[in-house]
Structure formats: C-alpha cells, structure tokens
C-alpha cells in the first residue's frame, strides 16, 4: 500500500479526534478523542519511519504509547472521582473544581 494512503488516514483520524475534542462536552468522549489523536500521530510517525528506512519514528511511537497508557490510568482515575462527587461526566461540571 502507498505511504500517502497511511498519511491520509492519519490526517483523517487526527481531524476526527480534534473535532471531537472541540465539539463534545462529555469527558469520556473527550478522552477517547485525545487517544484517537495520539494514535493518528503514531501512525504518521511509523509511516515516516518506514519511508526513510530508520527506526527513530517507531521508537518514538513506542514511547508515545507508553505515555498514553500512563495518561489513561491517571485520567480515568480523575474522571471516576469527578463522576462520584458530581454525578455527571460533563466538562462544565468539572470546571467547578477551580479555586
């Protein structure tokens, strides 16, 4: 398959994720859209790495996946605690936590 197709798919996934972050108000959906954008960036990194014949992009994509896994653990813990205290998963309710 052509590398341009992978880059087009990556751009499409990133656009869908960015639109979801900008338009949705549910914290869980926002979280999934951020993960979608990270996966789109990983796809682009691996594609460029494959095109140039080195492993730098693949190693960077691996580290992005490690950081994303840690982000999921911390983010879901915060979301669960906000849901337990506010009984809602809306971004507007989470803004009440400001000092």
ABEGO torsion letter per residue (X at the ends): XBAAAAAAAAAAAAAAAAAAAAABABAAAAAAAAAAAAAAAAAAAAAAAAAAGBAAAAAAAAAAAAAAAAAAAAAAAAAAAAAAAAGBABAAAAAAABX
